[in-house]
Structures are given as structure tokens and as C-alpha cells.
Amino acid sequence: MIIETNTYISKYKEIQKYLEESLDHRNSIEDLVKKNWKENSIEYPTLYSIVLSVASSSVEIERTFSGAKLLVTDNRSNLVWERIEQCVLLREWVNISRVDIVENSVIFIIQIFQK
């Protein structure tokens, strides 16, 4: 239990540090994607694994869209696109087992409070 808590705190601090960095110190998004995530993998291992968890086949993408269709029902038709996207991403991260539910919750909560 203590090890899990320490892991959770460590990953939370990593994400928080990344979000608090000045934008002036970050490279452009294009540079991050093309060049720097490999270099950033040591400093941000959790984020690195998330960035690289891209769907490897069209079947996975189709499954994701089907899941989004099931999320937006008549009762939830007022959901804004950002919330739908966050729910779909959270579900995908949990399903592919790249990170556990606690890590995804931290990322999701941080994203909400950053807006």
C-alpha cells in the first residue's frame, strides 16, 4: 500500500511539474512530437508512455468511435465535445492497461482544473 501511494505521488508530481513549466521553456508541439519525447522520456516517463500509446490498427479506432457513440445518448446529449473526448480517452487508457485507473484519474482531474 505504501509503495502504491509513493508511486501515485511520484507520478502526480511528474505531471504537476510538467504542467507548471513555463511555456517559454517548452519546445513547439511539433518539436516535442518529432524529436523531444524520446529525450523527455527520462524526465517524464508516465507522459512518455501515454504519448506513445497510439492505436496500432483501424479496429481499435473503430472501437473507440463506437464507444463514443454509446456515451452520447438522448439523456446525455448536452455533453460538450471536450467532456466526451476526456471520457473516451480515459476509457481507452484504462482498457489498454498502459496506466492504471489512479494515474488516469490524476491526469483527468488536472486537465479539468487547468481549464
Summary of the structure (lengths in Angstrom):
residues: 115
radius of gyration: 15.8
end to end distance: 32.0
largest distance: 45.3
contacts: 246
relative contact order: 0.11
helix: 76%
strand: 0%
